[in-house]
Structures are given as C-alpha cells and as structure tokens.
C-alpha cells in the first residue's frame, strides 16, 4: 500500500509540468527537485543516455545520471535544483542542453527511424516551447550563449590595455544585442517569466564577461575598486536567472581580492565576504538578498575539503546575520550534511592504501595503467575541460614539470570528462606537460568515487610501490619540496 501511495504522489509531481506551457512563475523554494522523463519509443540493444547537471553558484561537483535503455518504455532521472537551469544530455555522439524547472518535468522522446540508406538511426525529440526555442537558438548561433567559444574566450583571455578592454566590451555588447534580437523575433508561445529570465541571462552573462575583462587587466586584484558595469545590481526581474547570481558573486567578492590575500578555499571566500558585506547588504534586499546569502553559504560548504574548513564556515554562519528564513536554514543544513558525508568518505583512502587503478587512453589512443609507473613517484592531477579553476592551474603543472626535471617522478593529468576534441585543444593550447589521459563514458565518476573527492582540480600522491602517500595533496605550486623529500627517501 505504501508503494502504491508513493507511486501516486510521484505521478502527480512528474506530470504536473504546467509552468512550461503557461505563465505560472517557478518559485525559488531552495528545496526543489526537477525530473527528466525519457520515453523510449523503441527497444534498443543498449542505448546509454547520460545527464549532467553543473551548478556554478553555488559551485558543486557536477552531478551525473546514466540511463541504460533496452526496452520500450519510460525512464526517469531527477536532480535537486533551486531555480531554472540547464542539464546536459548525451546520447551516443550527440550532446545538447535542456532547460529544467524546479518541481517540473522535462520530457525527451528517443527512438529509431530509417535513414536514406534504410539503416536505423537514433533520434530524440523535446516538445515544449522553452526547449524548442533553445534548440532553435543553438542551431542559429552554433551554441547556447553560455557555451559559446565567444564566452570562453572573454573569461580567459587577458587584455593588455584599457583599449583592448573597450574593444572586448563592444564585441560583448554586440553579441548580447544579437541574442536579444533573436529572442524578440522568436518569443511567440514562450511564458512571460521565461522571456524575462532569458533576457536577464543574456544581460548578466555579458556583464560578467565585461567584469572579467577588467579583473584580468588588473592581474586579478581590483583592491576594492568596482569597475563600471552598466547593469542593475538589485533586479527583481532577474530573480530566476542563474547568471544574475553568478555575476553578483563575482562582482562583490572578487572586487575585494588583493595581492596579500593568501587564504584558499572557504577561508578566502569568508575573508572576501567580510570585506564586501557592507556593500552586499546595502545593494541587495528581500528575496534576492535571501537567495544570494543562501547560495553563498552553500558555496562555502561545497568548497570545504576538511572538517576544519566546515567548522570555520559553521562559526562564520553563526556569527553573521544572514537573515535566512526557515527554508534557507534548512537548505544550508542539507548542504552542510552533504559535504560532511563527502569529507567522511575522503578518509576511506589512507596513506599506505593501494592507490585505485585506472586504464585510460592518451592523445594517441594508447592505454595506460597506474601499475606501469611502479618504481616512480606519481603525482596525479584530476581536472576537467569545463572547470575554470582547473584551467588556471595548468600553467602551474607545466612549471612543476620543468622544475622537477627528474624521470623518477611522473605527473599524470587525468581529464574527467569525455570531450576528447576539447581536451586535445586545451592540451595543445597550454602545451600541457606530463602524461595526459582522458576518461570515457562514466569512468570519471568511478575515479571520483575511488579517490573520494568532490572538488577539482584534485591531486593525489602515489609512491613507487603504487601506495597512497597522500590523497588531497598539495597544489603544484606548493608540492615541489615534498616531492624532493620523497625522492631522497627512495
């Protein structure tokens, strides 16, 4: 009987997807769950459909589900989300994004149809107005705005002068105008709340790109001087936009970064927040301040890699007036509980334990196993092509490689995501030194679980017998002396 009641409740939730078709505004409840319903219209030998959800604010490890479809029927995946956001879907060699909404259901149909040659070909369909619009936008521009090479360029390319910043801003404004114009021409049938949110996404993603041009020009040290970014800081129309909160976080916190700030992880974020708190509380109010503070605290917990760091966030939470309501407090307590479970898992891999093995391909498709490096000290570096902090660390990997200059120490760079073309592009661009390997299918998830980490980049040190020296090792800029000590012991 209990199972029947549960199924009825689940059915009510799953099929209540009215917010896609009308103007019911999704609520930011901080405890929402979204469903992805996959309808297989044919049977398959074994069709793998992968879903990936990455939240940038609050930052968290990308969450993945894998659905193996063999029989005709209905399959589900679900994610806990706080506001409308994007989930990446991968079917065979095709990947695309769908827009998901808290307490709502996104429906994907998959099946087979014969192509011109009479051979079976796999198709997918998403039939709702929001995702039809997004597919049309992606096809017209070549990608969604937040995944365009244009965006990646201006988050990472450092301008050499104010003149270059002004040129970049002009190009960013032009790209934003093009997306706005496209939305205006294709808004028929879209909910009003989505149109407002989509406009906000374009505006605040562009604002963040402009901000980063100033930030990079000043060597990541704005010293409390806010650059002039011509957007509303408090904007109720942007309350559902994930890029709005991402911009606010960068705008307030990164502005107070300085050359003397030697803190890392949550300690650094707490220090930056204390510097910016007066400005945050004078510029934001109501629900937006509530959500911003909740996301910020979630970010702090998700950035914690030890009980010491969690304790520091606890003290910060208790000593500061974040004006959170009961829902906000419940959300933060859930984030705290999740990260504490993760930290407990970290200690399941201790010094002297056998290092989890792997079998991964390099850029020439040659397989490499951890066991082939026995007799050498191995510095494992886990990263991903989509991870901005990882990309910023790559030059440090190169510096460490040249500084070591010893064949008894090996650096192995393991890319966790299955995007070989982008992976090779980054390796070529950065001239990334060491052994470069990539995970395929769900191997990245398996390695993350084996080495018990949530945040990347992640480092582990393995001795010449294949045993763990330290999991959660020091970063490349700090590890050299320790590597030399272990080398002398050998």
TATA-V680186 format. One record per pair of residues at least 12 apart in sequence whose ideal C-beta (glycine too) atoms are under 10 Angstrom apart, sorted by sequence separation. I is the first residue (numbers start at 1). J is the second residue. D is the distance in whole Angstrom. If there is no record, write none. Layout:
i: <I,I>
j: <J,J>
d: <D,D>
This chain:
i: <51,52,53,65,77,85,86,87,96,110,111,183,187,214,215,232,280,281,300,301,317,357,358,359,381,401,415,424,444,459,460,461,470,36,38,51,52,64,65,86,87,110,111,214,231,235,258,280,300,301,357,358,381,398,423,458,459,460,461,469,50,51,52,63,65,85,86,109,110,111,154,213,214,233,234,257,258,261,299,300,356,357,383,397,413,423,424,458,459,469,36,50,51,64,84,85,109,110,153,154,183,184,211,212,214,233,253,256,257,317,355,381,423,458,459,49,50,51,63,84,85,108,109,183,211,231,253,256,277,280,297,300,301,317,354,355,381,397,423,459,17,36,49,50,63,83,84,85,89,91,108,109,154,210,255,256,258,300,415,451,455,459,469,17,48,49,63,83,84,107,108,109,153,154,180,183,210,211,229,233,253,254,256,257,379,420,453,457,461,16,34,48,49,81,83,87,89,91,107,108,179,180,183,210,233,253,256,297,313,317,381,394,413,419,452,453,457,459,13,15,17,47,48,49,81,82,84,106,107,179,182,210,211,231,249,252,253,255,256,273,297,413,418,420,451,452,459,14,47,48,79,81,89,107,150,151,154,208,210,252,255,256,379,411,413,414,415,417,418,451,461,13,14,15,46,47,65,69,78,80,81,106,150,179,180,207,229,253,254,313,314,358,379,411,412,413,414,415,416,417,418,461,464,14,46,47,79,81,105,108,176,179,180,206,207,208,249,252,253,256,273,297,313,355,390,411,412,413,414,415,416,417,418,463,464,44,45,46,53,55,58,63,64,66,67,104,106,107,151,178,179,207,227,249,252,255,273,293,356,410,411,412,413,414,415,418,10,44,45,55,106,150,177,204,206,207,226,251,252,297,355,379,390,410,411,412,413,414,418,461,464,43,44,49,51,53,55,62,64,176,179,180,207,226,270,273,296,310,313,390,418,463,464,40,42,43,44,50,51,52,53,55,78,99,148,175,176,179,203,204,249,252,253,269,273,293,297,377,416,417,463,43,44,49,51,53,55,94,96,98,203,204,227,251,252,269,293,294,387,416,36,38,40,42,43,56,76,77,93,94,99,101,176,177,203,226,251,293,310,377,387,404,414,415,416,40,42,43,55,92,94,96,98,100,145,175,176,225,226,269,270,292,293,294,298,309,310,376,379,380,381,382,383,384,385,386,387,404,414,416,36,38,40,41,54,55,77,91,99,100,145,148,175,176,200,204,224,225,249,252,266,269,293,294,297,301,376,377,378,379,380,381,382,383,384,385,386,401,402,416,40,41,53,54,91,92,98,99,174,200,203,222,223,224,248,251,252,290,297,300,301,304,376,377,378,379,380,381,382,383,384,385,394,398,401,416,39,40,53,54,74,75,91,98,145,172,173,176,221,222,223,224,266,267,270,289,290,291,294,295,298,301,302,307,310,375,376,377,378,379,380,381,382,383,384,385,386,394,397,398,400,401,414,39,40,52,53,54,97,99,141,145,172,175,176,203,204,220,221,222,223,224,266,269,289,290,294,297,298,301,302,305,309,376,377,378,379,380,381,382,383,385,398,399,400,38,39,40,52,53,75,89,96,99,144,172,200,203,208,215,221,222,223,248,265,266,268,289,290,293,294,297,300,301,304,308,375,384,385,391,394,395,397,398,38,39,51,52,98,172,205,207,208,211,215,221,222,223,248,266,267,294,295,296,298,299,300,301,302,303,304,307,373,385,386,390,394,395,397,398,37,38,51,52,89,97,98,141,145,169,172,173,200,201,204,205,206,207,210,220,221,223,266,267,286,290,291,294,295,298,301,302,305,306,307,373,385,394,395,397,414,37,38,50,51,52,96,97,140,141,171,172,199,200,203,204,205,208,209,212,219,220,221,265,266,285,287,290,294,297,298,301,304,305,372,384,385,391,394,36,37,38,50,51,72,96,140,199,200,201,202,204,205,207,208,211,215,218,220,221,264,265,266,270,293,297,300,301,304,307,373,384,385,391,394,36,37,49,50,169,196,197,200,201,203,204,207,208,211,215,219,221,248,252,265,266,281,291,295,298,302,306,307,383,385,416,35,36,37,49,50,69,97,141,168,169,172,196,197,200,201,202,203,204,205,206,207,208,214,248,264,265,267,281,294,298,301,305,306,385,416,35,36,48,49,50,96,137,140,168,196,197,198,199,200,201,204,205,208,212,215,266,267,270,274,281,370,385,416,34,35,36,48,49,52,67,196,197,198,200,201,204,207,208,211,245,248,249,253,266,270,273,277,383,34,35,47,48,168,169,193,196,197,200,203,204,207,211,244,248,252,265,266,269,277,368,413,414,33,34,47,50,52,99,137,165,168,169,196,197,201,264,267,270,277,33,34,84,97,136,137,140,167,168,193,194,197,233,245,249,253,266,267,270,274,368,414,32,33,34,51,53,97,166,193,197,200,204,233,239,244,245,248,249,265,266,269,270,273,32,33,86,96,165,168,234,239,244,248,265,411,412,31,32,51,97,133,137,164,165,168,233,234,235,236,239,245,246,267,383,30,31,32,34,97,133,136,226,233,234,236,238,245,249,266,270,362,412,30,31,32,34,36,38,162,165,224,232,233,234,236,240,245,381,30,32,154,162,165,224,234,236,239,360,409,410,29,30,34,36,38,133,145,155,159,164,226,235,242,381,385,28,29,132,133,151,154,155,158,159,234,358,360,381,28,51,133,146,151,154,157,158,159,162,224,233,234,360,365,379,380,381,384,409,27,28,133,145,146,153,154,156,157,161,358,408,26,51,132,133,144,145,148,151,152,155,158,159,160,173,363,378,380,382,26,86,129,132,151,154,155,158,159,49,88,129,130,146,150,154,157,158,361,14,86,129,130,134,145,155,156,158,169,363,384,397,49,86,128,129,130,133,137,145,155,158,169,363,396,14,36,129,133,146,154,158,165,373,382,397,47,372,393,394,14,34,36,47,130,134,363,393,13,19,34,35,47,129,133,362,363,382,392,411,10,34,35,44,382,389,390,391,393,33,34,44,130,368,380,389,390,10,32,34,35,37,38,39,40,41,42,43,44,130,368,387,389,390,411,32,33,34,35,36,37,38,39,40,41,42,43,368,382,387,32,33,34,35,36,37,38,39,40,41,42,367,386,387,31,32,33,34,35,36,37,38,39,40,41,42,366,380,382,30,31,32,34,35,36,37,38,39,40,41,384,411,29,362,363,382,383,384,403,27,28,29,362,363,382,383,409,26,27,47,49,360,361,362,363,381,382,383,400,401,404,408,409,26,27,44,360,361,362,381,382,383,400,404,24,26,360,361,381,382,399,400,403,406,409,26,42,44,359,360,361,380,381,382,397,398,399,400,406,408,409,20,358,360,361,380,381,396,397,400,404,408,20,24,42,360,379,380,396,397,400,403,404,20,42,358,379,380,395,396,399,403,406,409,19,41,378,379,380,393,394,395,396,408,19,360,378,379,393,396,400,404,17,19,20,41,359,360,377,378,393,19,20,358,377,378,17,18,19,20,38,39,376,377,378,16,17,20,360,376,377,16,17,358,374,376,378,380,14,16,17,358,373,374,375,13,14,15,17,56,101,356,357,374,375,376,379,13,14,356,373,374,375,378,380,13,15,101,358,370,374,377,381,14,101,356,357,358,373,374,380,356,379,381,99,355,356,371,379,381,146,355,356,370,146,379,99,145,99,146,379,349,348,349,349,379,345,348,349,356,379,346,347,355,345,346,355,356,377,21,22,345,346,355,20,21,344,345,346,354,355,20,21,84,343,345,357,377,20,84,342,351,355,377,17,19,20,342,343,349,352,354,355,376,342,351,354,355,356,377,84,342,352,354,355,377,83,84,353,354,355,376,86,339,352,353,356,375,338,339,351,352,355,84,350,351,352,350,351,353,349,351,350,351,349,350,349,348,349,347,346,347,346,343,102,101,305,305,304,305,303,304,302,303,302,305,85,83,84,85,86,83,84,85,83,84,83,82,81,83,83,82,26,25,306,23,24,25,26,305,21,23,25,26,22,23,24,25,20,21,22,23,20,22,23,25,26,19,23,25,220,18,19,20,19,212,57,56,57,55,56,57,58,59,57,56,57,56,57,59,265,55,57,58,57,56,57,83,82,28,264,28,82,83,27,82,25,26,264,25,82,156,152,155,152,57,156,58,59,152,155,156,58,57,58,60,57,58,59,60,147,152,55,58,59,57,58,59,60,61,57,58,60,55,56,58,59,60,55,58,59,58,55,82,80,80,80,28,28,30,30,28,28,30,30,28,30,152,58,156,60,58,60,60,61,30,30,31,30,29,30,88,28,30,31,30,31,30,29,30,31,30,30,62,95,62,95,62,59,90,59,90,54,56,59,54,56,54,52,90,64,62,61,62,52,52,50,66,66,65,64,66,64,65,64,62,63,62,61,64,62,61,50,50,61,62,48,52,61,48,60,61,62,50,59,60,61,59>
j: <63,64,65,77,89,97,98,99,108,122,123,195,199,226,227,244,292,293,312,313,329,369,370,371,393,413,427,436,456,471,472,473,482,49,51,64,65,77,78,99,100,123,124,227,244,248,271,293,313,314,370,371,394,411,436,471,472,473,474,482,64,65,66,77,79,99,100,123,124,125,168,227,228,247,248,271,272,275,313,314,370,371,397,411,427,437,438,472,473,483,51,65,66,79,99,100,124,125,168,169,198,199,226,227,229,248,268,271,272,332,370,396,438,473,474,65,66,67,79,100,101,124,125,199,227,247,269,272,293,296,313,316,317,333,370,371,397,413,439,475,34,53,66,67,80,100,101,102,106,108,125,126,171,227,272,273,275,317,432,468,472,476,486,35,66,67,81,101,102,125,126,127,171,172,198,201,228,229,247,251,271,272,274,275,397,438,471,475,479,35,53,67,68,100,102,106,108,110,126,127,198,199,202,229,252,272,275,316,332,336,400,413,432,438,471,472,476,478,33,35,37,67,68,69,101,102,104,126,127,199,202,230,231,251,269,272,273,275,276,293,317,433,438,440,471,472,479,35,68,69,100,102,110,128,171,172,175,229,231,273,276,277,400,432,434,435,436,438,439,472,482,35,36,37,68,69,87,91,100,102,103,128,172,201,202,229,251,275,276,335,336,380,401,433,434,435,436,437,438,439,440,483,486,37,69,70,102,104,128,131,199,202,203,229,230,231,272,275,276,279,296,320,336,378,413,434,435,436,437,438,439,440,441,486,487,68,69,70,77,79,82,87,88,90,91,128,130,131,175,202,203,231,251,273,276,279,297,317,380,434,435,436,437,438,439,442,35,69,70,80,131,175,202,229,231,232,251,276,277,322,380,404,415,435,436,437,438,439,443,486,489,69,70,75,77,79,81,88,90,202,205,206,233,252,296,299,322,336,339,416,444,489,490,67,69,70,71,77,78,79,80,82,105,126,175,202,203,206,230,231,276,279,280,296,300,320,324,404,443,444,490,71,72,77,79,81,83,122,124,126,231,232,255,279,280,297,321,322,415,444,65,67,69,71,72,85,105,106,122,123,128,130,205,206,232,255,280,322,339,406,416,433,443,444,445,70,72,73,85,122,124,126,128,130,175,205,206,255,256,299,300,322,323,324,328,339,340,406,409,410,411,412,413,414,415,416,417,434,444,446,67,69,71,72,85,86,108,122,130,131,176,179,206,207,231,235,255,256,280,283,297,300,324,325,328,332,407,408,409,410,411,412,413,414,415,416,417,432,433,447,72,73,85,86,123,124,130,131,206,232,235,254,255,256,280,283,284,322,329,332,333,336,408,409,410,411,412,413,414,415,416,417,426,430,433,448,72,73,86,87,107,108,124,131,178,205,206,209,254,255,256,257,299,300,303,322,323,324,327,328,331,334,335,340,343,408,409,410,411,412,413,414,415,416,417,418,419,427,430,431,433,434,447,73,74,86,87,88,131,133,175,179,206,209,210,237,238,254,255,256,257,258,300,303,323,324,328,331,332,335,336,339,343,410,411,412,413,414,415,416,417,419,432,433,434,73,74,75,87,88,110,124,131,134,179,207,235,238,243,250,256,257,258,283,300,301,303,324,325,328,329,332,335,336,339,343,410,419,420,426,429,430,432,433,74,75,87,88,134,208,241,243,244,247,251,257,258,259,284,302,303,330,331,332,334,335,336,337,338,339,340,343,409,421,422,426,430,431,433,434,74,75,88,89,126,134,135,178,182,206,209,210,237,238,241,242,243,244,247,257,258,260,303,304,323,327,328,331,332,335,338,339,342,343,344,410,422,431,432,434,451,75,76,88,89,90,134,135,178,179,209,210,237,238,241,242,243,246,247,250,257,258,259,303,304,323,325,328,332,335,336,339,342,343,410,422,423,429,432,75,76,77,89,90,111,135,179,238,239,240,241,243,244,246,247,250,254,257,259,260,303,304,305,309,332,336,339,340,343,346,412,423,424,430,433,76,77,89,90,209,236,237,240,241,243,244,247,248,251,255,259,261,288,292,305,306,321,331,335,338,342,346,347,423,425,456,76,77,78,90,91,110,138,182,209,210,213,237,238,241,242,243,244,245,246,247,248,249,255,289,305,306,308,322,335,339,342,346,347,426,457,77,78,90,91,92,138,179,182,210,238,239,240,241,242,243,246,247,250,254,257,308,309,312,316,323,412,427,458,77,78,79,91,92,95,110,239,240,241,243,244,247,250,251,254,288,291,292,296,309,313,316,320,426,78,79,91,92,212,213,237,240,241,244,247,248,251,255,288,292,296,309,310,313,321,412,457,458,78,79,92,95,97,144,182,210,213,214,241,242,246,309,312,315,322,79,80,130,143,182,183,186,213,214,239,240,243,279,291,295,299,312,313,316,320,414,460,79,80,81,98,100,144,213,240,244,247,251,280,286,291,292,295,296,312,313,316,317,320,80,81,134,144,213,216,282,287,292,296,313,459,460,80,81,100,146,182,186,213,214,217,282,283,284,285,288,294,295,316,432,80,81,82,84,147,183,186,276,283,284,286,288,295,299,316,320,412,462,81,82,83,85,87,89,213,216,275,283,284,285,287,291,296,432,82,84,206,214,217,276,286,288,291,412,461,462,82,83,87,89,91,186,198,208,212,217,279,288,295,434,438,82,83,186,187,205,208,209,212,213,288,412,414,435,83,106,188,201,206,209,212,213,214,217,279,288,289,415,420,434,435,436,439,464,83,84,189,201,202,209,210,212,213,217,414,464,83,108,189,190,201,202,205,208,209,212,215,216,217,230,420,435,437,439,84,144,187,190,209,212,213,216,217,108,147,188,189,205,209,213,216,217,420,74,146,189,190,194,205,215,216,218,229,423,444,457,110,147,189,190,191,194,198,206,216,219,230,424,457,76,98,191,195,208,216,220,227,435,444,459,110,435,456,457,78,98,100,111,194,198,427,457,78,84,99,100,112,194,198,427,428,447,457,476,76,100,101,110,448,455,456,457,459,100,101,111,197,435,447,456,457,78,100,102,103,105,106,107,108,109,110,111,112,198,436,455,457,458,479,101,102,103,104,105,106,107,108,109,110,111,112,437,451,456,102,103,104,105,106,107,108,109,110,111,112,437,456,457,102,103,104,105,106,107,108,109,110,111,112,113,437,451,453,102,103,104,106,107,108,109,110,111,112,113,456,483,102,435,436,455,456,457,476,101,102,103,436,437,456,457,483,101,102,122,124,435,436,437,438,456,457,458,475,476,479,483,484,102,103,120,436,437,438,457,458,459,476,480,101,103,437,438,458,459,476,477,480,483,486,104,120,122,437,438,439,458,459,460,475,476,477,478,484,486,487,99,437,439,440,459,460,475,476,479,483,487,100,104,122,440,459,460,476,477,480,483,484,101,123,439,460,461,476,477,480,484,487,490,101,123,460,461,462,475,476,477,478,490,102,443,461,462,476,479,483,487,101,103,104,125,443,444,461,462,477,104,105,443,462,463,103,104,105,106,124,125,462,463,464,103,104,107,447,463,464,104,105,446,462,464,466,468,103,105,106,447,462,463,464,103,104,105,107,146,191,446,447,464,465,466,469,104,105,447,464,465,466,469,471,105,107,193,450,462,466,469,473,107,194,449,450,451,466,467,473,450,473,475,194,450,451,466,474,476,242,451,452,466,243,476,197,243,198,246,479,450,450,451,452,482,449,452,453,460,483,451,452,460,451,452,461,462,483,128,129,452,453,462,128,129,452,453,454,462,463,129,130,193,452,454,466,486,130,194,452,461,465,487,128,130,131,453,454,460,463,465,466,487,454,463,466,467,468,489,197,455,465,467,468,490,197,198,467,468,469,490,201,454,467,468,471,490,454,455,467,468,471,201,467,468,469,468,469,471,468,470,470,471,470,471,471,471,472,471,471,472,472,472,240,240,453,454,454,455,454,455,454,455,455,458,240,239,240,241,242,240,241,242,241,242,242,242,242,244,245,245,191,191,472,190,191,192,193,472,189,191,193,194,191,192,193,194,190,191,192,193,191,193,194,196,197,191,195,197,392,191,193,194,194,388,242,242,243,242,243,244,245,246,245,245,246,246,247,249,455,246,248,249,249,249,250,291,291,239,475,240,294,295,240,295,239,240,478,240,298,388,385,388,386,292,391,294,295,388,391,392,295,295,296,298,296,297,298,299,386,391,295,298,299,298,299,300,301,302,299,300,302,298,299,301,302,303,299,302,303,303,302,331,331,334,338,287,288,290,291,290,291,294,295,294,298,422,331,429,335,335,338,339,342,324,325,327,327,327,328,386,327,329,330,330,331,331,331,332,334,334,335,384,418,386,419,387,387,418,388,419,384,386,389,386,388,387,386,441,417,416,416,417,417,418,418,441,442,442,442,445,444,445,445,444,445,445,445,448,448,448,441,442,453,454,441,445,454,442,454,455,456,445,454,455,456,455>
d: <9,5,9,4,10,10,7,8,10,7,6,7,10,9,8,10,7,9,9,6,9,6,6,9,8,10,9,9,10,9,7,4,8,9,9,7,8,9,8,6,5,7,8,4,9,10,10,8,5,9,5,10,9,9,8,8,7,6,8,9,7,5,10,10,8,8,7,8,5,8,6,8,9,9,9,9,9,9,10,10,8,6,9,6,8,10,9,7,4,10,6,7,8,10,6,6,7,8,9,9,6,9,9,10,8,7,9,8,7,7,6,10,5,9,7,9,5,7,6,7,9,6,4,7,6,8,7,5,10,9,7,7,9,10,10,10,6,7,10,7,10,9,7,8,8,10,5,9,9,9,7,8,8,8,9,9,9,8,10,9,10,8,7,8,6,5,10,9,7,9,6,7,9,6,9,10,9,6,8,7,10,7,9,9,9,6,8,8,8,10,9,7,8,7,7,8,7,7,7,9,9,7,8,6,9,4,4,8,9,9,9,8,6,8,7,7,9,10,8,9,9,9,6,6,8,7,9,7,7,9,10,9,10,9,9,8,6,9,5,9,6,8,7,8,6,9,7,5,7,8,7,6,10,7,8,9,9,9,9,8,7,10,8,10,5,9,7,8,6,9,8,7,10,9,6,4,9,9,10,9,9,7,8,9,6,5,7,8,9,10,8,9,9,7,6,7,8,7,8,7,5,8,9,6,8,8,10,10,10,9,10,5,8,9,8,10,10,9,6,9,7,9,8,8,10,3,5,5,5,4,5,10,6,7,10,9,10,6,9,9,8,9,9,9,10,10,9,9,8,9,10,5,9,10,4,8,10,10,10,7,7,8,7,8,7,9,9,5,7,10,7,6,9,10,8,10,7,9,9,7,8,9,9,6,10,6,9,7,8,8,10,8,6,8,5,5,8,9,10,5,9,10,10,9,10,10,8,7,9,9,7,9,6,9,9,7,8,9,10,10,9,8,9,9,8,9,7,9,10,7,10,6,9,8,8,9,8,10,8,6,8,5,9,8,8,7,10,8,8,6,6,9,8,9,5,10,10,8,10,4,8,6,5,9,5,9,9,10,10,10,9,8,8,9,9,5,10,4,7,9,9,10,9,8,8,9,6,9,7,6,7,8,9,10,8,10,4,7,10,7,7,10,7,6,10,9,6,9,7,9,6,9,7,10,6,10,9,10,8,10,9,7,7,7,9,10,10,7,5,10,8,10,7,9,10,8,6,10,10,8,10,6,6,9,9,7,8,6,8,7,8,7,8,7,6,9,6,9,7,7,5,10,7,8,9,10,9,6,10,10,9,7,8,5,8,9,9,8,10,9,10,9,5,5,5,5,5,5,5,6,5,6,8,7,4,7,9,6,8,9,10,9,6,5,10,9,7,9,10,5,8,9,8,10,10,9,7,10,9,10,7,10,7,8,7,8,6,7,8,7,9,7,8,7,5,10,8,9,8,7,9,6,7,8,7,10,5,8,9,9,9,6,5,9,10,10,6,8,10,8,8,8,5,6,7,7,5,9,7,5,10,9,9,5,10,6,9,7,10,6,9,5,7,9,9,9,6,7,7,8,9,8,9,6,9,9,7,8,7,8,10,7,5,9,9,8,9,10,7,7,9,5,9,5,6,10,10,9,10,7,9,7,7,5,7,8,6,4,8,10,9,8,9,7,10,6,8,8,7,9,9,10,9,10,9,9,10,9,8,9,9,6,10,9,8,9,5,10,7,9,6,4,7,8,9,7,9,8,10,9,5,8,6,9,6,9,9,9,10,6,5,10,5,10,10,9,8,6,10,4,8,6,9,6,9,5,5,9,9,7,10,8,7,8,6,7,9,9,10,7,9,6,8,4,8,9,4,6,10,7,10,9,5,5,5,10,10,6,6,7,9,5,9,7,10,10,6,10,6,9,6,8,7,8,9,7,10,9,8,9,9,4,9,10,4,6,6,10,9,9,9,7,9,10,9,9,10,9,7,10,7,9,10,8,9,7,9,7,4,9,10,8,8,5,8,4,5,9,6,8,8,9,8,9,7,10,9,10,10,9,9,8,10,10,8,7,6,5,10,7,8,7,8,8,8,5,8,5,8,4,7,8,8,8,8,9,10,9,9,10,10,9,10,10,9,9,10,7,10,6,10,7,7,8,5,10,7,8,6,8,8,8,10,9,9,5,7,8,6,9,8,10,7,7,9,9,8,10,9,9,5,8,8,9,9,10,9,4,8,7,8,4,9,8,8,9,10,8,8,5,7,8,8,9,7,8,7,8,9,7,10,8,5,6,9,8,8,9,8,6,9,6,8,9,10,8,10,9,6,5,8,9,10,10,6,8,5,9,9,9,10,10,6,9,10,7,8,9,9,8,8,9,10,10,10,9,10,9,7,8,9,6,9,5,8,10,10,9,5,5,9,8,6,9,7,9,10,10,10,9,10,6,9,7,9,5,9,10,8,7,7,8,9,5,10,10,6,9,9,10,10,10,7,6,10,9,9,8,8,6,10,10,6,10,10,6,10,9,10,10,10,10,6,9,7,8,6,10,5,6,8,8,6,7,8,9,10,9,10,8,8,8,7,9,10,9,7,10,7,7,8,10,9,10,5,10,9,9,6,9,9,7,7,9,10,9,8,9,8,8,10,6,9,8,10,8,8,8,10,7,9,6,9,9,8,7,9,7,9,6,6,9,7,10,5,10,9,7,9,4,9,9,9,7,9,10,9,9,9,8,10,10,9,10,9,9,8,7,10,9,8,8,9,8,7,8,7,9,8,6,9,6,10,9,10,5,9,6,8,10,8,9,10,9,6,8,10,9,6,7,9,4,5,8,9,9,9,6,9,6,8,7,9,10,8,5,7,10,6,10,8,10,9,8,8,9,7,9,10,6,7,8,9,8,9,8,10,6,10,7,7,7,9,10,9,9,9,8,9,10,7,10,9,9,9,10,7,10,6,9,7,5,10,9,10,8,9,8,8,10,9,7,9,8,9,4,10,8,8,9,6,9,9,10,6,9,10,6,9,7,5,10,10,6,9,5,10,7,10,6,8,10,8,9,10,9,6,9,10,8,7,7,7,7,7,8,7,8,7,5,9,6,7,5,3,7,6,4,5,5,5,5,6,3,5,9,10,7,9,5,9,8,7,8,7,8,7,7,8,9,10,8,7,9,10,9,7,9,7,9,6,9,10,10,6,10,7,7,6,10,6,9,9,10,8,8,6,9,6,5,6,5,7,7,9,9,10,6,8,9,6,8,9,9,10,10,9,6,8,10,10,7,8,6,4,10,4,7,10,8,4,6,8,7,7,8,6,9,8,7,9,8,9,6,9,8,6,8,10,9,8,10,9,10,6,9,8,6,7,7,9,7,5,7,7,6,10,10,9,8,7,4,4,10,6,9,8,7,10,8,8,7,9,5,9,10,7,10,5,9,8,6,6,7,9,10,9,7,9,7,7,8,7,10,8,9,8,8,6,9,9,10,7,4,9,5,9,7,7,8,9,8,10,8,9,9,9,6,8,7,5,9,9,9,6,8,4,9,9,6,8,10,10,8,8,6,8,9,5,7,9,7,8,9,10,9,10,6,9,10,10,9,5,7,9,6,9,9,9,8,10,10,8,7,5,8,9,10,9,9,9,10,8,10,8,4,7,10,8,9,6,6,10,7,9,8,9,6,7,8,10,9,9,10,7,8,10,6,5,10,8,6,9,9,7,9,8,7,10,5,9,10,7,7,10,4,7,4,5,7,9,9,9,9,9,7,9,9,9,9,8,5,6,8,8,9,9,7,8,9,8,8,9,8,9,9,6,10,5,9,6,6,9,10,6,9,10,6,5,7,9,10,7,8,9,9,10,7,6,5,10,9,9,10,8,7,9,10,10,6,9,7,6,9,6,6,10,8,10,8,5,9,9,9,7,10,6,10,10,9,8,8,9,7,10,9,7,7,7,9,10,8,6,10,8,5,8,5,8,8,6,9,10,10,8,10,9,8,8,10,8,8,7,6,9,5,4,9,6,5,8,9,10,8,9,6,7,10,9,9,9,7,10,9,9,10,8,9,9,10,7,7,9,8,9,9,9,10,5,9,5,5,9,9,9,10,8,9,5,9,9,8,8,7,8,7,8,9,9,8,9,6,10,8,9,8,10,7,9,9,7,8,9,9,9,8,5,6,8,8,8,8,9,9,9,9,9,4,5,9,4,10,9,8,6,9,5,9,10,8,6,10,10,6,7,9,9,8,10,8,10,7,10,9,8,9,6,6,9,9,9,10,10,10,9,7,9,9,9,9,9,7,5,6,6,9,9,10,7,8,6,4,9,9,8,9,10,8,10,8,9,9,10,8,10,10,9,10,9,7,9,9,9,10,10,9,10,8,8,10,9,8,6,10,7,8,8,10,6,9,10,9,10,10,9,7,8,7,8,10,7,10,4,9,7,7,9,10,10,9,8,8>
